[in-house]
Amino acid sequence: MRGLIIKDALTLKSTWKNLIVMLIGSLLLSYALGNYTLAIITVPMALLTSGMNTFQTDEFYNTLSYTLSGPYSRMKMISARYLYTLLMAVVSFFVGTVIFTLINFIMNPIVDALNVDMLRFLLMLELAGLLVDAIFYPIIYKYGCEKARFVLLSIVMLLLGIAAVVSVSFNIFDMAKLDWEAIIKWMETHGVLILTIVSLVLFGLSYILSIVFFKKRDF
């Protein structure tokens, strides 16, 4: 299984130059805007989404069929992909922390341009990224990358349509009655914890669904 994780990690080998360009560009934009949030999140989020790119690479080179002819079981292949995603979540947050530290040490920006809350925002984005992966992975394992795009688009449109009908029919989204200050304060206090629990629970359920779907899939 370690070999499968290394295989996925090697997909980053051809993108390191792009990551450097992205870092430089985000630094320049952040400097011009007087806020370094973009510089801190750009490269980490690109690293985190690399798990999604591995599906496209495998499908392009027909890697799955080739790997199944070897000693790896379908469960090991799925476990390796999910472990790789969790590993990249840790690595990407570490990279974001390093970028934050270097900006603070080298450029010594003003407080408004760089603060610790940006690391919390990065963490929440990482958790949201895991949540998105938890939704995407089982669908890709069931349908493949190409068909999964249409399935996901259909699901999104259906959910938006249901939400629109409910909001119009029952008027549950009366914006004037919402206490936005209390909501924001609650999110600042409990947002990271709640998002962590939800993301990890759904990630675990996603793993189980991926195993079920992939075992039934024919190539």
N, C-alpha and C positions, 0 to 999 in steps of 0.2 A: 504493500500500500504506500510505502514511502516513495517508491518509484513513481507512482501515479501523482503524488503531490509535487514531486520534483518536476514531472512533465508539465503540470499546470504552471508551476513557477517559471519555467523556461519561456513561457509566452511573453513574459515581461522583458526578456533579453532584447527583443527587437524594438521595444518601445522606450528604452531608457533615455534616448536622445529627445524624444517627444516630451517626456516628463520634465527634462531640464528646461526645454523651451517653454513649457507650460508654467514652470516655477518662475522663470525670469519674467514672462509676460504678466503673471499675476502679481509679482512684486512691483513691477512698474505701474500697473493699474492701481494697486493698493497705495503706493506712494503718492500718486496723483490725486487719489480720492481722500487721502488722509485717514484711511482705515485699512488695517491689514488682515481683515477677516478672509478676504478672497485668497490672499497669499497662503494662509494657514490651511484652508480647506481644499484647494484645487488639486494638489498632488495626492494627498491622502484619499480623496474620493475617487480619483482615477485609479489608484491602487486597489481600492475596495471593489470597484466595478470590474476588475480584471477577471473575477470569478465568472461573470456573465460572458466575457469574451472567450473564455475557454470552451464554452459550448459551441460557439460559432467555428472556432478553430478545429474542434473535434469533428464537427459535421462536414467542414470543407475537406478535410483529409480522410474522412471516413474512419476516424480513429476508434470509435466505439466498437465497430464490427471487428476490427483488427485486434483490439485489446481483449474482447470476449473469446477470441480463439486461443488466447494464452492462459496463464495460470490464475488470472484475476476473475473473481466472481462479480456479479452485478452489485451485490451488496458492498463489496470492497471498493468498487468504482465510485459508488454513491458516497460512501463514508469518506473517501479521499477528497472528493469534491467539496463536501461540507466542512471537513477539517481544514482544507485549504482556504475556504472562505472565512472561517473563524480566525485562522492564522493571519490572513491579510487584514482583517479588522484590527487585530492587535498591532500588526506592523504599521498600518496606515496611521493609527492614532499616535504611535511612537514617532513616526516621521513628522506628523503635524506638531508634536511637542518639540521636536528638535528644531523645526523651522521657527516656531514661536520663540524658542530660547535664543537662536542665532539672530533673529531680528531684534530682539530686546537687547542683546549683548553688543551687536555690531552697529546698529542704526540708532539705538536708544531713542525710540519714538516717544511722543507725548502720550499721556495716559489714555486720552480719548482714541488714539490711533491703535493702541494695543493694550488689551487687558485680559485678565484670566478668564473672564466670561466667554471669550472667544474659544477657549479650550472646551468649555462646557457645551458650547454650540457645536463644535466639531464632534464631540462625543455623541450628541443627540443626532447629528447627521449620520454618524456611523451606525447607530442603532436603527435609524430609519432605513439605511441602506440594507442592513440585515433583514429588516422586515420586508422590504421589496424583494430581496433574494428568496425569502421564505415563500413568497407568493409565486414568483417566476419559476423556480426550480422544478417543482412537481409538474407544472404544465409543460415545461420543456421536455422533461423525461417522458411524459406521456405522448406528446405530439411531435417533438422535434422543434428546432428553432424557427423554421419558416412558418409552419402552421400555428405555432404557439403565439406568434405576433397577432394573428387574426383572432385567435381565441381570447387573448388578453384584451384586445381592443373591443371585442364584443362585450366582455364582462364589464369593462370600464363604462362603455356607453349605456349598458343596461342599468348599472348602479347609478349613473348620473340621471338617467331618465326616471328611475324610481324615486330618487331624492328630490327631483324637480316636482314630480306629481305630488309627493307627500307634503313638500313645503308649501305648495299652492293650495292644496286641499285642506290642510289642517293648520296652516299658518304657524308652524312650530319654530320658524326661524325669524321671529320678530326681533330684529337687531336692536331696536330701541330699548327693549326690555332686558337685554343682556348686560350684566355687570362686567364689562371687559376688564376693568382694573382688578377685580377680584379673580377673574379667570387667569389673567397674566401672572398675578402674584402666586396663584396656586400652581401654575405651570413652572414658575421659577423655583418653587419649593419642592414639588413632587414630580416634576416632569421627567427628569433623568431616571429616577427609580421606577416609575410606572412604565416608561418606554423600555427600560432594560428588561423588566419582567415580561412584558407583552412580546418583545422581540425574541427573547430566548425561548419562551413557551411556543410561539408560532414557528420558530426555527426548528424546534424539536418535532412538532407535528408535521412540518414540511418534510423533514427527513424521513419520517415514517411513510408519508404519502408517496414520496419519491421512490422508495423501495417497492411499495405496492405497484405503482404504475410501471416502473422500469422492468420489473420481473415479468409483467404481462406483455411487454412491448416486443414486437417482432422486427427483425431487420432484413 
